[in-house]
């Protein structure tokens, strides 16, 4: 028997390379993924001048640095991947891939790798820039920040695949991604601390998808996250990730919507 043996890793790597080429050719997605996360932290910084952050024990850096990670996850990973999955489905790429050696989870993971790598790189760049420009000290619990970022990457990829199931066209992705994007921007502690909200509203916002990611990244830097708060954030993040994976297995579409 002749032929080259392949492994899941090699198959996903080959798909990721092809996806990276296509990703670079889509100017709209590329601009949104690369430029928007770099611009938004400056907008948040301008808002901090009108906030009484000292009242809740925050500094501008403690708000902006984790928010920068959230922006990268929302736009470079989640929004970009919704467009990628939808586009590949409508162009019958996903259907053709399923006829080869690639398994379903390998197709989804391989397609997500370029966006995830972009989000990871942007997060590192933004965190480094914020730490230097805002005179932030070294992280006191870096393992929490790394864990939060990794959970955010997996969660956003799962939520993107789920959202694409309800997205008819690439153009419609600009609308179907809005609920997650707007709720995350307004209620996950990215644009203002949740401590400024009434207790009931803050408790609800703690259950949003990106809130635990922001909490873990911020806690990793400040070191003031208690054990119970860490466990709570992990439970919420894992619950959203597991829910996203379940939804993808149940509702993800591999053929064009007609």
Backbone torsions as a table, in degrees:
resi	resn	phi	psi	omega
1	UNK	NA	127.3	-179.8
2	UNK	-107.8	167.8	179.6
3	UNK	127.6	157.7	-178.5
4	UNK	-93.0	127.8	177.9
5	UNK	-74.8	136.5	177.9
6	UNK	-119.4	157.2	177.6
7	UNK	-119.1	162.0	176.0
8	UNK	-53.8	-40.0	-179.2
9	UNK	-64.6	-43.1	-178.7
10	UNK	-68.9	-36.2	178.7
11	UNK	-67.1	-43.5	179.5
12	UNK	-67.9	-35.6	178.0
13	UNK	-64.1	-42.1	178.5
14	UNK	-63.9	-42.3	177.9
15	UNK	-65.5	-38.8	179.8
16	UNK	-64.1	-39.0	178.2
17	UNK	-63.6	-43.3	177.8
18	UNK	-65.0	-40.7	-179.7
19	UNK	-66.2	-36.8	179.2
20	UNK	-62.7	-38.7	177.6
21	UNK	-62.8	-45.8	179.4
22	UNK	-66.9	-37.8	179.5
23	UNK	-60.4	-40.9	-179.6
24	UNK	-70.3	-20.5	-179.1
25	UNK	-86.1	-16.3	-179.6
26	UNK	-90.3	97.0	-173.2
27	UNK	-64.3	-38.9	-178.9
28	UNK	-62.0	-50.2	179.2
29	UNK	-64.3	-38.7	-178.1
30	UNK	-64.4	-44.6	179.6
31	UNK	-64.4	-45.5	-179.6
32	UNK	-63.1	-38.3	-177.1
33	UNK	-74.9	-34.7	-174.1
34	UNK	-94.1	-40.0	-172.3
35	UNK	-91.2	-40.6	-175.9
36	UNK	-58.3	-47.4	179.3
37	UNK	-63.7	-24.1	179.6
38	UNK	-80.0	-25.5	-177.0
39	UNK	-87.9	-39.0	-172.7
40	UNK	-59.7	-36.7	177.8
41	UNK	-57.4	-32.6	177.6
42	UNK	-66.5	-35.0	177.4
43	UNK	-66.1	-42.3	178.6
44	UNK	-64.0	-38.7	179.1
45	UNK	-61.0	-37.8	178.8
46	UNK	-67.2	-29.6	178.5
47	UNK	-72.7	-28.6	-175.1
48	UNK	-64.8	-21.5	179.6
49	UNK	-67.4	-21.9	179.9
50	UNK	-99.3	2.2	-179.6
51	UNK	-103.7	145.3	174.1
52	UNK	-94.5	74.9	-175.2
53	UNK	-67.1	-29.1	179.7
54	UNK	-61.1	-28.4	-178.5
55	UNK	-62.4	-32.1	-179.3
56	UNK	-109.3	12.9	176.2
57	UNK	73.9	28.7	-179.8
58	UNK	-107.1	155.4	168.0
59	UNK	-115.2	161.5	176.8
60	UNK	-54.9	-38.8	179.8
61	UNK	-64.9	-38.5	-179.6
62	UNK	-66.9	-22.6	176.3
63	UNK	-89.3	-45.8	-171.3
64	UNK	-76.4	-38.8	-175.6
65	UNK	-61.3	-53.2	176.7
66	UNK	-66.3	-30.3	177.1
67	UNK	-63.0	-37.1	178.7
68	UNK	-60.7	-39.5	176.2
69	UNK	-64.2	-42.3	177.9
70	UNK	-60.8	-40.6	178.2
71	UNK	-62.7	-42.5	179.3
72	UNK	-62.6	-41.6	179.9
73	UNK	-66.9	-40.7	-177.2
74	UNK	-68.2	-44.3	-171.5
75	UNK	-99.1	-40.3	-178.5
76	UNK	-79.9	-24.6	-177.6
77	UNK	-110.7	-67.0	-173.0
78	UNK	-61.0	-60.8	-176.5
79	UNK	-62.3	-41.2	-179.6
80	UNK	-64.3	-40.7	-177.3
81	UNK	-71.9	-32.6	175.2
82	UNK	-59.0	-44.2	178.3
83	UNK	-65.3	-39.6	-179.2
84	UNK	-64.7	-52.0	-178.4
85	UNK	-61.1	-41.6	-179.1
86	UNK	-66.4	-44.4	180.0
87	UNK	-62.1	-47.1	-178.4
88	UNK	-65.7	-33.5	177.4
89	UNK	-67.5	-48.2	-177.0
90	UNK	-68.0	-25.7	178.4
91	UNK	-89.4	6.9	178.9
92	UNK	67.3	14.2	179.0
93	UNK	-66.7	-45.3	-179.2
94	UNK	-61.6	-40.7	-179.5
95	UNK	-63.0	-41.5	179.8
96	UNK	-68.7	-38.4	-179.5
97	UNK	-62.6	-32.6	-178.1
98	UNK	-70.4	-15.9	179.2
99	UNK	-84.6	-6.6	-179.7
100	UNK	-100.0	-154.1	-176.9
101	UNK	-76.6	-24.0	-175.1
102	UNK	-64.2	134.9	173.8
103	UNK	-88.8	165.8	-174.2
104	UNK	-56.9	-48.3	-177.7
105	UNK	-66.9	-28.5	177.5
106	UNK	-70.4	-37.0	177.8
107	UNK	-63.5	-47.0	-178.4
108	UNK	-66.1	-43.3	-178.6
109	UNK	-69.0	-44.3	179.9
110	UNK	-62.9	-38.8	178.0
111	UNK	-67.2	-27.7	-176.9
112	UNK	-84.7	-18.0	-172.9
113	UNK	-58.7	-45.6	179.4
114	UNK	-60.4	-43.5	179.1
115	UNK	-66.2	-40.2	178.8
116	UNK	-64.6	-40.8	178.1
117	UNK	-64.9	-38.9	176.8
118	UNK	-62.6	-46.5	178.9
119	UNK	-62.3	-40.2	178.4
120	UNK	-64.3	-46.8	179.6
121	UNK	-62.8	-42.6	178.6
122	UNK	-64.0	-40.2	-179.8
123	UNK	-61.2	-45.6	178.9
124	UNK	-62.4	-43.8	179.8
125	UNK	-63.4	-46.5	-177.9
126	UNK	-67.7	-41.1	179.4
127	UNK	-63.4	-42.8	178.8
128	UNK	-63.4	-45.2	179.5
129	UNK	-63.3	-44.1	179.5
130	UNK	-64.2	-40.5	-179.3
131	UNK	-62.8	-38.6	-179.3
132	UNK	-75.7	-50.0	-174.8
133	UNK	-69.6	-31.6	-177.7
134	UNK	-101.0	9.6	175.8
135	UNK	54.7	49.0	178.3
136	UNK	-83.4	141.5	176.1
137	UNK	-72.1	171.6	177.4
138	UNK	-63.7	148.1	179.9
139	UNK	-61.9	138.3	-178.5
140	UNK	-86.1	-26.1	177.8
141	UNK	-136.1	69.6	-173.7
142	UNK	-59.3	-26.9	-179.7
143	UNK	-63.0	-31.9	178.2
144	UNK	-70.2	-40.6	179.0
145	UNK	-64.4	-43.1	178.9
146	UNK	-64.4	-43.6	179.5
147	UNK	-62.2	-43.3	178.5
148	UNK	-61.4	-42.4	-179.9
149	UNK	-65.2	-45.1	-179.3
150	UNK	-64.7	-42.5	176.5
151	UNK	-61.8	-38.9	179.0
152	UNK	-63.6	-39.6	179.3
153	UNK	-62.9	-47.2	-179.3
154	UNK	-66.5	-43.7	-179.1
155	UNK	-61.6	-46.6	-178.1
156	UNK	-65.8	-34.9	176.4
157	UNK	-65.5	-42.5	179.2
158	UNK	-65.8	-43.0	179.6
159	UNK	-66.8	-33.4	178.5
160	UNK	-65.9	-44.5	178.6
161	UNK	-62.8	-38.5	178.4
162	UNK	-65.5	-44.9	-179.4
163	UNK	-63.5	-36.6	-178.5
164	UNK	-63.7	-25.0	178.9
165	UNK	-64.6	-23.8	-179.5
166	UNK	-107.9	14.1	-177.9
167	UNK	-111.0	117.0	-175.0
168	UNK	-76.1	-39.9	-176.7
169	UNK	-137.2	166.7	177.2
170	UNK	-61.8	-39.0	178.8
171	UNK	-63.2	-36.5	-179.8
172	UNK	-68.3	-18.7	179.7
173	UNK	-61.8	-27.3	177.5
174	UNK	-64.8	-24.4	-179.9
175	UNK	-94.1	-45.0	-175.2
176	UNK	-68.7	-21.9	177.7
177	UNK	-84.3	-13.9	-174.9
178	UNK	-59.2	-43.7	-178.5
179	UNK	-55.7	-49.5	-179.6
180	UNK	-65.5	-43.2	-178.4
181	UNK	-63.6	-49.6	-176.3
182	UNK	-67.8	-43.2	178.8
183	UNK	-62.3	-39.8	179.7
184	UNK	-68.1	-42.3	-179.9
185	UNK	-63.6	-38.5	-173.2
186	UNK	-91.9	-24.9	-171.5
187	UNK	-126.2	7.1	-177.2
188	UNK	-105.1	11.0	-179.7
189	UNK	81.3	20.1	-178.6
190	UNK	-89.5	-34.4	-177.8
191	UNK	-106.2	-18.4	173.3
192	UNK	-159.0	151.6	-178.2
193	UNK	-65.7	140.5	177.5
194	UNK	-66.2	-21.3	178.8
195	UNK	-64.0	-15.4	177.9
196	UNK	-83.0	-10.4	-179.2
197	UNK	-89.7	159.8	171.0
198	UNK	-59.2	154.7	-174.3
199	UNK	-56.2	-42.7	-178.2
200	UNK	-64.2	-45.8	179.5
201	UNK	-64.5	-40.0	179.2
202	UNK	-64.3	-38.6	179.4
203	UNK	-64.1	-38.7	177.6
204	UNK	-67.3	-44.0	-178.5
205	UNK	-65.0	-26.6	178.3
206	UNK	-65.7	-16.6	-178.9
207	UNK	-93.8	-0.7	179.8
208	UNK	-73.0	156.9	-172.6
209	UNK	-56.5	-48.2	-174.0
210	UNK	-87.4	-9.3	-179.3
211	UNK	-57.8	-47.7	179.4
212	UNK	-63.2	-32.0	177.9
213	UNK	-65.1	-48.2	178.5
214	UNK	-61.8	-40.8	-179.9
215	UNK	-62.4	-44.9	-178.2
216	UNK	-69.0	-41.5	179.1
217	UNK	-64.9	-44.8	179.1
218	UNK	-64.6	-44.8	179.2
219	UNK	-64.2	-34.0	176.9
220	UNK	-64.1	-30.3	-179.7
221	UNK	-84.9	-43.6	-175.9
222	UNK	-86.1	-26.4	180.0
223	UNK	74.8	13.0	-176.8
224	UNK	-103.1	17.4	180.0
225	UNK	-86.8	124.7	179.9
226	UNK	-76.7	167.5	-179.7
227	UNK	-62.5	-42.3	-179.5
228	UNK	-66.5	-38.3	178.2
229	UNK	-66.8	-37.3	177.9
230	UNK	-65.0	-46.7	179.7
231	UNK	-62.6	-42.4	179.7
232	UNK	-61.0	-44.5	179.4
233	UNK	-63.7	-41.0	179.3
234	UNK	-64.2	-41.1	-179.8
235	UNK	-62.6	-44.4	-179.5
236	UNK	-64.7	-44.7	-179.3
237	UNK	-63.2	-43.9	-179.8
238	UNK	-68.0	-35.2	178.5
239	UNK	-64.2	-44.4	178.4
240	UNK	-65.1	-40.6	179.6
241	UNK	-64.7	-45.8	178.7
242	UNK	-63.8	-40.4	177.4
243	UNK	-63.7	-40.0	177.8
244	UNK	-63.9	-43.2	178.6
245	UNK	-62.8	-43.2	178.1
246	UNK	-61.0	-44.3	-179.5
247	UNK	-63.6	-37.6	178.5
248	UNK	-65.3	-45.1	179.3
249	UNK	-62.6	-30.1	-175.8
250	UNK	-88.1	-41.7	-168.3
251	UNK	-120.1	-7.4	-177.5
252	UNK	-60.6	136.9	-177.9
253	UNK	-104.1	132.1	179.5
254	UNK	-101.3	-10.8	179.3
255	UNK	-122.5	158.6	-177.1
256	UNK	-56.5	144.8	174.9
257	UNK	-78.6	129.3	-179.7
258	UNK	-122.4	NA	NA
